[in-house]
């Protein structure tokens, strides 16, 4: 199986700052998202992904986000097995996103 493409938080931030429309899905739990979410990201908790796959665009690039990059990587691998393409994992997750802001 091909590995899942990765994007660094700094690269994602640059793309967003330049005005690029990037489809993002945050798979963290409600209490984690309450602490902050990247503007424009859709929230679908990891456990709800199997029942909400119809909300994930097929064929379009989709960046998946979690706290550290592990859960979003697992979601990307699961969706790849379901026939989805163009999924990208944000490596380092929100921990790295916030570290890059400092």
Biopython code that builds the backbone (N, CA, C, O; Angstrom):
import numpy as np
from Bio.PDB.StructureBuilder import StructureBuilder

atoms = [
    (1, "UNK", "N", (0.849, -1.197, 0.000)),
    (1, "UNK", "CA", (0.000, 0.000, 0.000)),
    (1, "UNK", "C", (0.886, 1.248, 0.000)),
    (1, "UNK", "O", (1.855, 1.336, 0.754)),
    (2, "UNK", "N", (0.538, 2.203, -0.853)),
    (2, "UNK", "CA", (1.285, 3.445, -0.886)),
    (2, "UNK", "C", (1.141, 4.168, 0.441)),
    (2, "UNK", "O", (0.099, 4.104, 1.093)),
    (3, "UNK", "N", (2.208, 4.858, 0.828)),
    (3, "UNK", "CA", (2.135, 5.593, 2.076)),
    (3, "UNK", "C", (1.269, 6.842, 1.897)),
    (3, "UNK", "O", (1.042, 7.309, 0.780)),
    (4, "UNK", "N", (0.803, 7.355, 3.003)),
    (4, "UNK", "CA", (-0.068, 8.534, 3.008)),
    (4, "UNK", "C", (0.804, 9.790, 2.886)),
    (4, "UNK", "O", (1.761, 9.945, 3.644)),
    (5, "UNK", "N", (0.489, 10.684, 1.948)),
    (5, "UNK", "CA", (1.249, 11.941, 1.851)),
    (5, "UNK", "C", (1.121, 12.749, 3.147)),
    (5, "UNK", "O", (0.097, 12.702, 3.829)),
    (6, "UNK", "N", (2.160, 13.471, 3.459)),
    (6, "UNK", "CA", (2.196, 14.293, 4.669)),
    (6, "UNK", "C", (2.347, 15.766, 4.276)),
    (6, "UNK", "O", (2.937, 16.094, 3.247)),
    (7, "UNK", "N", (1.798, 16.643, 5.122)),
    (7, "UNK", "CA", (2.019, 18.078, 4.952)),
    (7, "UNK", "C", (2.453, 18.624, 6.303)),
    (7, "UNK", "O", (1.885, 18.281, 7.340)),
    (8, "UNK", "N", (3.464, 19.474, 6.274)),
    (8, "UNK", "CA", (3.916, 20.126, 7.502)),
    (8, "UNK", "C", (2.922, 21.235, 7.852)),
    (8, "UNK", "O", (2.374, 21.877, 6.956)),
    (9, "UNK", "N", (2.684, 21.464, 9.144)),
    (9, "UNK", "CA", (1.781, 22.554, 9.531)),
    (9, "UNK", "C", (2.192, 23.900, 8.940)),
    (9, "UNK", "O", (1.333, 24.694, 8.553)),
    (10, "UNK", "N", (3.487, 24.161, 8.867)),
    (10, "UNK", "CA", (3.949, 25.438, 8.306)),
    (10, "UNK", "C", (3.566, 25.569, 6.832)),
    (10, "UNK", "O", (3.219, 26.658, 6.373)),
    (11, "UNK", "N", (3.628, 24.454, 6.087)),
    (11, "UNK", "CA", (3.237, 24.489, 4.672)),
    (11, "UNK", "C", (1.736, 24.711, 4.534)),
    (11, "UNK", "O", (1.296, 25.487, 3.686)),
    (12, "UNK", "N", (0.947, 24.028, 5.370)),
    (12, "UNK", "CA", (-0.500, 24.224, 5.343)),
    (12, "UNK", "C", (-0.831, 25.673, 5.671)),
    (12, "UNK", "O", (-1.667, 26.285, 5.006)),
    (13, "UNK", "N", (-0.188, 26.218, 6.682)),
    (13, "UNK", "CA", (-0.435, 27.601, 7.081)),
    (13, "UNK", "C", (-0.094, 28.556, 5.943)),
    (13, "UNK", "O", (-0.827, 29.514, 5.700)),
    (14, "UNK", "N", (1.006, 28.308, 5.247)),
    (14, "UNK", "CA", (1.391, 29.155, 4.108)),
    (14, "UNK", "C", (0.333, 29.104, 3.017)),
    (14, "UNK", "O", (-0.026, 30.131, 2.440)),
    (15, "UNK", "N", (-0.163, 27.906, 2.737)),
    (15, "UNK", "CA", (-1.199, 27.766, 1.710)),
    (15, "UNK", "C", (-2.467, 28.510, 2.109)),
    (15, "UNK", "O", (-3.095, 29.163, 1.276)),
    (16, "UNK", "N", (-2.846, 28.415, 3.388)),
    (16, "UNK", "CA", (-4.041, 29.113, 3.866)),
    (16, "UNK", "C", (-3.830, 30.630, 3.827)),
    (16, "UNK", "O", (-4.728, 31.373, 3.431)),
    (17, "UNK", "N", (-2.638, 31.090, 4.240)),
    (17, "UNK", "CA", (-2.338, 32.526, 4.250)),
    (17, "UNK", "C", (-2.364, 33.118, 2.850)),
    (17, "UNK", "O", (-2.697, 34.289, 2.673)),
    (18, "UNK", "N", (-2.009, 32.301, 1.847)),
    (18, "UNK", "CA", (-1.996, 32.795, 0.470)),
    (18, "UNK", "C", (-3.399, 32.809, -0.140)),
    (18, "UNK", "O", (-3.583, 33.207, -1.290)),
    (19, "UNK", "N", (-4.383, 32.370, 0.648)),
    (19, "UNK", "CA", (-5.763, 32.410, 0.181)),
    (19, "UNK", "C", (-6.234, 31.144, -0.501)),
    (19, "UNK", "O", (-7.351, 31.088, -1.015)),
    (20, "UNK", "N", (-5.377, 30.116, -0.510)),
    (20, "UNK", "CA", (-5.768, 28.861, -1.141)),
    (20, "UNK", "C", (-6.889, 28.201, -0.339)),
    (20, "UNK", "O", (-6.843, 28.161, 0.891)),
    (21, "UNK", "N", (-7.882, 27.691, -1.037)),
    (21, "UNK", "CA", (-8.968, 26.973, -0.373)),
    (21, "UNK", "C", (-8.513, 25.528, -0.155)),
    (21, "UNK", "O", (-8.372, 24.764, -1.110)),
    (22, "UNK", "N", (-8.287, 25.168, 1.094)),
    (22, "UNK", "CA", (-7.835, 23.819, 1.445)),
    (22, "UNK", "C", (-8.941, 23.153, 2.251)),
    (22, "UNK", "O", (-9.381, 23.692, 3.267)),
    (23, "UNK", "N", (-9.395, 21.978, 1.802)),
    (23, "UNK", "CA", (-10.426, 21.250, 2.540)),
    (23, "UNK", "C", (-9.734, 20.492, 3.672)),
    (23, "UNK", "O", (-8.859, 19.660, 3.429)),
    (24, "UNK", "N", (-10.134, 20.786, 4.912)),
    (24, "UNK", "CA", (-9.511, 20.192, 6.097)),
    (24, "UNK", "C", (-10.570, 19.535, 6.970)),
    (24, "UNK", "O", (-11.676, 20.053, 7.121)),
    (25, "UNK", "N", (-10.219, 18.391, 7.542)),
    (25, "UNK", "CA", (-11.089, 17.713, 8.500)),
    (25, "UNK", "C", (-10.284, 17.446, 9.764)),
    (25, "UNK", "O", (-9.237, 16.799, 9.727)),
    (26, "UNK", "N", (-10.792, 17.954, 10.880)),
    (26, "UNK", "CA", (-10.175, 17.754, 12.188)),
    (26, "UNK", "C", (-10.862, 16.567, 12.844)),
    (26, "UNK", "O", (-12.076, 16.593, 13.051)),
    (27, "UNK", "N", (-10.103, 15.525, 13.175)),
    (27, "UNK", "CA", (-10.687, 14.288, 13.705)),
    (27, "UNK", "C", (-10.558, 14.178, 15.229)),
    (27, "UNK", "O", (-10.791, 13.111, 15.798)),
    (28, "UNK", "N", (-10.188, 15.281, 15.887)),
    (28, "UNK", "CA", (-10.076, 15.246, 17.350)),
    (28, "UNK", "C", (-11.453, 15.192, 18.003)),
    (28, "UNK", "O", (-12.478, 15.395, 17.353)),
    (29, "UNK", "N", (-11.450, 14.914, 19.300)),
    (29, "UNK", "CA", (-12.696, 14.858, 20.061)),
    (29, "UNK", "C", (-13.197, 16.276, 20.357)),
    (29, "UNK", "O", (-12.452, 17.250, 20.249)),
    (30, "UNK", "N", (-14.480, 16.364, 20.733)),
    (30, "UNK", "CA", (-15.114, 17.664, 20.973)),
    (30, "UNK", "C", (-14.324, 18.531, 21.948)),
    (30, "UNK", "O", (-14.118, 19.719, 21.699)),
    (31, "UNK", "N", (-13.879, 17.933, 23.067)),
    (31, "UNK", "CA", (-13.184, 18.726, 24.090)),
    (31, "UNK", "C", (-11.831, 19.244, 23.583)),
    (31, "UNK", "O", (-11.358, 20.285, 24.038)),
    (32, "UNK", "N", (-11.216, 18.531, 22.654)),
    (32, "UNK", "CA", (-9.955, 19.003, 22.078)),
    (32, "UNK", "C", (-10.214, 20.167, 21.119)),
    (32, "UNK", "O", (-9.493, 21.164, 21.128)),
    (33, "UNK", "N", (-11.243, 20.026, 20.301)),
    (33, "UNK", "CA", (-11.589, 21.064, 19.334)),
    (33, "UNK", "C", (-12.035, 22.335, 20.053)),
    (33, "UNK", "O", (-11.836, 23.436, 19.539)),
    (34, "UNK", "N", (-12.629, 22.196, 21.224)),
    (34, "UNK", "CA", (-13.064, 23.360, 22.000)),
    (34, "UNK", "C", (-11.882, 24.258, 22.359)),
    (34, "UNK", "O", (-12.062, 25.447, 22.626)),
    (35, "UNK", "N", (-10.679, 23.696, 22.367)),
    (35, "UNK", "CA", (-9.477, 24.474, 22.692)),
    (35, "UNK", "C", (-8.931, 25.208, 21.474)),
    (35, "UNK", "O", (-7.985, 25.987, 21.589)),
    (36, "UNK", "N", (-9.517, 24.966, 20.321)),
    (36, "UNK", "CA", (-9.099, 25.670, 19.113)),
    (36, "UNK", "C", (-9.056, 24.749, 17.914)),
    (36, "UNK", "O", (-8.679, 23.581, 18.016)),
    (37, "UNK", "N", (-9.449, 25.292, 16.777)),
    (37, "UNK", "CA", (-9.469, 24.551, 15.520)),
    (37, "UNK", "C", (-8.962, 25.490, 14.429)),
    (37, "UNK", "O", (-9.151, 26.703, 14.518)),
    (38, "UNK", "N", (-8.331, 24.947, 13.419)),
    (38, "UNK", "CA", (-7.854, 25.775, 12.309)),
    (38, "UNK", "C", (-9.080, 26.324, 11.578)),
    (38, "UNK", "O", (-9.994, 25.579, 11.224)),
    (39, "UNK", "N", (-9.082, 27.625, 11.363)),
    (39, "UNK", "CA", (-10.222, 28.275, 10.704)),
    (39, "UNK", "C", (-10.525, 27.604, 9.379)),
    (39, "UNK", "O", (-9.645, 27.429, 8.537)),
    (40, "UNK", "N", (-11.790, 27.229, 9.208)),
    (40, "UNK", "CA", (-12.233, 26.606, 7.968)),
    (40, "UNK", "C", (-12.253, 25.091, 7.999)),
    (40, "UNK", "O", (-12.785, 24.458, 7.087)),
    (41, "UNK", "N", (-11.676, 24.497, 9.045)),
    (41, "UNK", "CA", (-11.659, 23.034, 9.128)),
    (41, "UNK", "C", (-13.021, 22.506, 9.560)),
    (41, "UNK", "O", (-13.702, 23.104, 10.392)),
    (42, "UNK", "N", (-13.399, 21.377, 8.981)),
    (42, "UNK", "CA", (-14.637, 20.685, 9.371)),
    (42, "UNK", "C", (-14.279, 19.732, 10.500)),
    (42, "UNK", "O", (-13.210, 19.121, 10.481)),
    (43, "UNK", "N", (-15.155, 19.600, 11.475)),
    (43, "UNK", "CA", (-14.903, 18.704, 12.607)),
    (43, "UNK", "C", (-15.709, 17.414, 12.462)),
    (43, "UNK", "O", (-16.940, 17.430, 12.490)),
    (44, "UNK", "N", (-15.001, 16.307, 12.309)),
    (44, "UNK", "CA", (-15.626, 14.980, 12.340)),
    (44, "UNK", "C", (-14.754, 14.119, 13.255)),
    (44, "UNK", "O", (-13.671, 13.697, 12.848)),
    (45, "UNK", "N", (-15.208, 13.850, 14.489)),
    (45, "UNK", "CA", (-14.392, 13.026, 15.393)),
    (45, "UNK", "C", (-14.028, 11.680, 14.759)),
    (45, "UNK", "O", (-14.809, 11.107, 13.999)),
    (46, "UNK", "N", (-12.842, 11.194, 15.081)),
    (46, "UNK", "CA", (-12.325, 9.965, 14.478)),
    (46, "UNK", "C", (-13.339, 8.823, 14.519)),
    (46, "UNK", "O", (-13.520, 8.118, 13.526)),
    (47, "UNK", "N", (-13.995, 8.640, 15.654)),
    (47, "UNK", "CA", (-14.942, 7.543, 15.810)),
    (47, "UNK", "C", (-16.172, 7.647, 14.925)),
    (47, "UNK", "O", (-16.873, 6.658, 14.712)),
    (48, "UNK", "N", (-16.437, 8.846, 14.407)),
    (48, "UNK", "CA", (-17.611, 9.055, 13.556)),
    (48, "UNK", "C", (-17.285, 8.950, 12.065)),
    (48, "UNK", "O", (-18.190, 8.964, 11.230)),
    (49, "UNK", "N", (-16.008, 8.845, 11.731)),
    (49, "UNK", "CA", (-15.611, 8.805, 10.315)),
    (49, "UNK", "C", (-16.344, 7.700, 9.538)),
    (49, "UNK", "O", (-16.880, 7.983, 8.466)),
    (50, "UNK", "N", (-16.389, 6.443, 10.037)),
    (50, "UNK", "CA", (-17.056, 5.389, 9.244)),
    (50, "UNK", "C", (-18.509, 5.699, 8.909)),
    (50, "UNK", "O", (-18.981, 5.342, 7.829)),
    (51, "UNK", "N", (-19.226, 6.359, 9.819)),
    (51, "UNK", "CA", (-20.640, 6.643, 9.575)),
    (51, "UNK", "C", (-20.860, 7.980, 8.862)),
    (51, "UNK", "O", (-21.989, 8.303, 8.496)),
    (52, "UNK", "N", (-19.794, 8.757, 8.663)),
    (52, "UNK", "CA", (-19.936, 10.078, 8.034)),
    (52, "UNK", "C", (-19.063, 10.220, 6.782)),
    (52, "UNK", "O", (-18.719, 11.329, 6.373)),
    (53, "UNK", "N", (-18.711, 9.071, 6.179)),
    (53, "UNK", "CA", (-17.837, 9.116, 5.001)),
    (53, "UNK", "C", (-18.461, 9.890, 3.843)),
    (53, "UNK", "O", (-17.748, 10.406, 2.983)),
    (54, "UNK", "N", (-19.796, 9.970, 3.820)),
    (54, "UNK", "CA", (-20.460, 10.710, 2.742)),
    (54, "UNK", "C", (-20.182, 12.214, 2.818)),
    (54, "UNK", "O", (-20.453, 12.942, 1.862)),
    (55, "UNK", "N", (-19.644, 12.684, 3.945)),
    (55, "UNK", "CA", (-19.311, 14.104, 4.110)),
    (55, "UNK", "C", (-17.888, 14.420, 3.627)),
    (55, "UNK", "O", (-17.485, 15.582, 3.599)),
    (56, "UNK", "N", (-17.138, 13.390, 3.251)),
    (56, "UNK", "CA", (-15.748, 13.571, 2.828)),
    (56, "UNK", "C", (-15.705, 13.558, 1.302)),
    (56, "UNK", "O", (-16.098, 12.570, 0.682)),
    (57, "UNK", "N", (-15.234, 14.642, 0.694)),
    (57, "UNK", "CA", (-15.214, 14.690, -0.764)),
    (57, "UNK", "C", (-14.257, 13.656, -1.358)),
    (57, "UNK", "O", (-13.122, 13.513, -0.903)),
    (58, "UNK", "N", (-14.720, 12.953, -2.360)),
    (58, "UNK", "CA", (-13.869, 11.991, -3.073)),
    (58, "UNK", "C", (-13.188, 12.712, -4.232)),
    (58, "UNK", "O", (-13.797, 13.529, -4.923)),
    (59, "UNK", "N", (-11.935, 12.395, -4.421)),
    (59, "UNK", "CA", (-11.206, 12.981, -5.540)),
    (59, "UNK", "C", (-10.557, 14.313, -5.216)),
    (59, "UNK", "O", (-9.565, 14.680, -5.845)),
    (60, "UNK", "N", (-11.093, 15.044, -4.252)),
    (60, "UNK", "CA", (-10.492, 16.317, -3.860)),
    (60, "UNK", "C", (-9.423, 16.070, -2.803)),
    (60, "UNK", "O", (-9.508, 15.113, -2.033)),
    (61, "UNK", "N", (-8.426, 16.933, -2.774)),
    (61, "UNK", "CA", (-7.426, 16.862, -1.722)),
    (61, "UNK", "C", (-8.082, 17.212, -0.389)),
    (61, "UNK", "O", (-8.777, 18.222, -0.271)),
    (62, "UNK", "N", (-7.851, 16.361, 0.613)),
    (62, "UNK", "CA", (-8.389, 16.612, 1.945)),
    (62, "UNK", "C", (-7.253, 16.445, 2.946)),
    (62, "UNK", "O", (-6.583, 15.413, 2.965)),
    (63, "UNK", "N", (-7.035, 17.470, 3.783)),
    (63, "UNK", "CA", (-6.014, 17.415, 4.826)),
    (63, "UNK", "C", (-6.689, 17.016, 6.133)),
    (63, "UNK", "O", (-7.656, 17.643, 6.565)),
    (64, "UNK", "N", (-6.162, 15.959, 6.759)),
    (64, "UNK", "CA", (-6.691, 15.479, 8.037)),
    (64, "UNK", "C", (-5.789, 15.927, 9.174)),
    (64, "UNK", "O", (-4.563, 15.890, 9.074)),
    (65, "UNK", "N", (-6.434, 16.356, 10.267)),
    (65, "UNK", "CA", (-5.732, 16.987, 11.379)),
    (65, "UNK", "C", (-6.162, 16.329, 12.687)),
    (65, "UNK", "O", (-7.336, 16.009, 12.873)),
    (66, "UNK", "N", (-5.203, 16.131, 13.590)),
    (66, "UNK", "CA", (-5.528, 15.701, 14.959)),
    (66, "UNK", "C", (-4.545, 16.373, 15.914)),
    (66, "UNK", "O", (-3.930, 17.377, 15.554)),
    (67, "UNK", "N", (-4.390, 15.847, 17.105)),
    (67, "UNK", "CA", (-3.518, 16.467, 18.099)),
    (67, "UNK", "C", (-2.047, 16.343, 17.726)),
    (67, "UNK", "O", (-1.305, 17.325, 17.765)),
    (68, "UNK", "N", (-1.623, 15.123, 17.362)),
    (68, "UNK", "CA", (-0.194, 14.893, 17.125)),
    (68, "UNK", "C", (0.119, 14.331, 15.740)),
    (68, "UNK", "O", (1.288, 14.216, 15.370)),
    (69, "UNK", "N", (-0.909, 13.982, 14.974)),
    (69, "UNK", "CA", (-0.696, 13.413, 13.645)),
    (69, "UNK", "C", (-0.913, 11.914, 13.577)),
    (69, "UNK", "O", (-0.895, 11.341, 12.487)),
    (70, "UNK", "N", (-1.119, 11.258, 14.725)),
    (70, "UNK", "CA", (-1.296, 9.804, 14.735)),
    (70, "UNK", "C", (-2.709, 9.380, 14.349)),
    (70, "UNK", "O", (-2.888, 8.522, 13.485)),
    (71, "UNK", "N", (-3.713, 9.978, 14.987)),
    (71, "UNK", "CA", (-5.098, 9.604, 14.665)),
    (71, "UNK", "C", (-5.450, 9.983, 13.236)),
    (71, "UNK", "O", (-6.120, 9.224, 12.536)),
    (72, "UNK", "N", (-5.004, 11.146, 12.804)),
    (72, "UNK", "CA", (-5.309, 11.563, 11.430)),
    (72, "UNK", "C", (-4.629, 10.633, 10.423)),
    (72, "UNK", "O", (-5.176, 10.375, 9.351)),
    (73, "UNK", "N", (-3.453, 10.135, 10.759)),
    (73, "UNK", "CA", (-2.773, 9.161, 9.894)),
    (73, "UNK", "C", (-3.608, 7.879, 9.807)),
    (73, "UNK", "O", (-3.772, 7.313, 8.726)),
    (74, "UNK", "N", (-4.132, 7.429, 10.944)),
    (74, "UNK", "CA", (-4.965, 6.221, 10.960)),
    (74, "UNK", "C", (-6.226, 6.423, 10.130)),
    (74, "UNK", "O", (-6.644, 5.519, 9.406)),
    (75, "UNK", "N", (-6.836, 7.607, 10.230)),
    (75, "UNK", "CA", (-8.039, 7.906, 9.447)),
    (75, "UNK", "C", (-7.700, 7.873, 7.954)),
    (75, "UNK", "O", (-8.462, 7.316, 7.164)),
    (76, "UNK", "N", (-6.582, 8.453, 7.567)),
    (76, "UNK", "CA", (-6.168, 8.445, 6.158)),
    (76, "UNK", "C", (-5.988, 7.012, 5.658)),
    (76, "UNK", "O", (-6.417, 6.678, 4.553)),
    (77, "UNK", "N", (-5.359, 6.176, 6.464)),
    (77, "UNK", "CA", (-5.146, 4.785, 6.064)),
    (77, "UNK", "C", (-6.475, 4.045, 5.933)),
    (77, "UNK", "O", (-6.667, 3.273, 4.994)),
    (78, "UNK", "N", (-7.396, 4.280, 6.877)),
    (78, "UNK", "CA", (-8.722, 3.659, 6.816)),
    (78, "UNK", "C", (-9.451, 4.085, 5.540)),
    (78, "UNK", "O", (-10.009, 3.251, 4.827)),
    (79, "UNK", "N", (-9.441, 5.390, 5.259)),
    (79, "UNK", "CA", (-10.158, 5.896, 4.084)),
    (79, "UNK", "C", (-9.527, 5.392, 2.792)),
    (79, "UNK", "O", (-10.234, 5.138, 1.816)),
    (80, "UNK", "N", (-8.218, 5.245, 2.776)),
    (80, "UNK", "CA", (-7.547, 4.699, 1.592)),
    (80, "UNK", "C", (-8.057, 3.288, 1.329)),
    (80, "UNK", "O", (-8.273, 2.907, 0.179)),
    (81, "UNK", "N", (-8.251, 2.506, 2.401)),
    (81, "UNK", "CA", (-8.785, 1.147, 2.260)),
    (81, "UNK", "C", (-10.222, 1.169, 1.748)),
    (81, "UNK", "O", (-10.690, 0.194, 1.161)),
    (82, "UNK", "N", (-10.925, 2.286, 1.971)),
    (82, "UNK", "CA", (-12.313, 2.422, 1.514)),
    (82, "UNK", "C", (-12.382, 3.005, 0.105)),
    (82, "UNK", "O", (-13.471, 3.251, -0.413)),
    (83, "UNK", "N", (-11.224, 3.226, -0.518)),
    (83, "UNK", "CA", (-11.200, 3.716, -1.888)),
    (83, "UNK", "C", (-11.053, 5.213, -2.057)),
    (83, "UNK", "O", (-11.165, 5.719, -3.174)),
    (84, "UNK", "N", (-10.805, 5.933, -0.978)),
    (84, "UNK", "CA", (-10.597, 7.379, -1.081)),
    (84, "UNK", "C", (-9.176, 7.660, -1.563)),
    (84, "UNK", "O", (-8.239, 6.934, -1.230)),
    (85, "UNK", "N", (-9.032, 8.723, -2.350)),
    (85, "UNK", "CA", (-7.724, 9.173, -2.815)),
    (85, "UNK", "C", (-7.499, 10.599, -2.321)),
    (85, "UNK", "O", (-8.411, 11.251, -1.815)),
    (86, "UNK", "N", (-6.275, 11.060, -2.477)),
    (86, "UNK", "CA", (-5.926, 12.462, -2.199)),
    (86, "UNK", "C", (-6.084, 12.874, -0.745)),
    (86, "UNK", "O", (-6.405, 14.027, -0.456)),
    (87, "UNK", "N", (-5.857, 11.930, 0.181)),
    (87, "UNK", "CA", (-5.864, 12.291, 1.591)),
    (87, "UNK", "C", (-4.452, 12.650, 2.004)),
    (87, "UNK", "O", (-3.488, 11.999, 1.600)),
    (88, "UNK", "N", (-4.341, 13.688, 2.809)),
    (88, "UNK", "CA", (-3.040, 14.155, 3.286)),
    (88, "UNK", "C", (-3.117, 14.272, 4.803)),
    (88, "UNK", "O", (-4.087, 14.800, 5.347)),
    (89, "UNK", "N", (-2.095, 13.777, 5.472)),
    (89, "UNK", "CA", (-2.027, 13.868, 6.929)),
    (89, "UNK", "C", (-1.172, 15.077, 7.307)),
    (89, "UNK", "O", (-0.080, 15.267, 6.771)),
    (90, "UNK", "N", (-1.684, 15.902, 8.247)),
    (90, "UNK", "CA", (-0.867, 17.001, 8.760)),
    (90, "UNK", "C", (0.047, 16.436, 9.840)),
    (90, "UNK", "O", (-0.391, 16.144, 10.953)),
    (91, "UNK", "N", (1.318, 16.289, 9.495)),
    (91, "UNK", "CA", (2.270, 15.691, 10.422)),
    (91, "UNK", "C", (2.497, 16.616, 11.621)),
    (91, "UNK", "O", (2.577, 17.836, 11.480)),
    (92, "UNK", "N", (2.596, 16.013, 12.784)),
    (92, "UNK", "CA", (2.800, 16.788, 14.004)),
    (92, "UNK", "C", (1.532, 17.343, 14.607)),
    (92, "UNK", "O", (1.528, 17.774, 15.761)),
    (93, "UNK", "N", (0.449, 17.338, 13.837)),
    (93, "UNK", "CA", (-0.857, 17.750, 14.341)),
    (93, "UNK", "C", (-0.887, 19.161, 14.912)),
    (93, "UNK", "O", (-0.041, 20.000, 14.603)),
    (94, "UNK", "N", (-1.882, 19.391, 15.749)),
    (94, "UNK", "CA", (-2.084, 20.710, 16.343)),
    (94, "UNK", "C", (-0.951, 21.074, 17.296)),
    (94, "UNK", "O", (-0.686, 22.257, 17.510)),
    (95, "UNK", "N", (-0.280, 20.080, 17.871)),
    (95, "UNK", "CA", (0.871, 20.388, 18.720)),
    (95, "UNK", "C", (1.924, 21.136, 17.913)),
    (95, "UNK", "O", (2.462, 22.146, 18.367)),
    (96, "UNK", "N", (2.218, 20.633, 16.710)),
    (96, "UNK", "CA", (3.206, 21.290, 15.851)),
    (96, "UNK", "C", (2.672, 22.592, 15.302)),
    (96, "UNK", "O", (3.426, 23.556, 15.167)),
    (97, "UNK", "N", (1.379, 22.648, 14.977)),
    (97, "UNK", "CA", (0.749, 23.880, 14.465)),
    (97, "UNK", "C", (0.967, 25.005, 15.462)),
    (97, "UNK", "O", (1.380, 26.102, 15.087)),
    (98, "UNK", "N", (0.687, 24.730, 16.746)),
    (98, "UNK", "CA", (0.854, 25.772, 17.777)),
    (98, "UNK", "C", (2.312, 26.081, 18.023)),
    (98, "UNK", "O", (2.655, 27.236, 18.278)),
    (99, "UNK", "N", (3.185, 25.087, 17.955)),
    (99, "UNK", "CA", (4.622, 25.324, 18.150)),
    (99, "UNK", "C", (5.164, 26.231, 17.053)),
    (99, "UNK", "O", (6.020, 27.079, 17.306)),
    (100, "UNK", "N", (4.661, 26.049, 15.827)),
    (100, "UNK", "CA", (5.119, 26.886, 14.706)),
    (100, "UNK", "C", (4.657, 28.333, 14.841)),
    (100, "UNK", "O", (5.286, 29.240, 14.296)),
    (101, "UNK", "N", (3.553, 28.552, 15.572)),
    (101, "UNK", "CA", (3.019, 29.894, 15.754)),
    (101, "UNK", "C", (3.885, 30.726, 16.710)),
    (101, "UNK", "O", (3.881, 31.956, 16.663)),
    (102, "UNK", "N", (4.622, 30.031, 17.571)),
    (102, "UNK", "CA", (5.394, 30.732, 18.607)),
    (102, "UNK", "C", (6.675, 31.312, 18.065)),
    (102, "UNK", "O", (7.436, 31.931, 18.808)),
]
sb = StructureBuilder()
sb.init_structure("model")
sb.init_model(0)
sb.init_chain("A")
sb.init_seg("    ")
for serial, (resi, resn, name, xyz) in enumerate(atoms, 1):
    if name == "N":
        sb.init_residue(resn, " ", resi, " ")
    sb.init_atom(name, np.array(xyz, "f"), 0.0, 1.0, " ", f" {name:<3s}", serial, name[0])
structure = sb.get_structure()
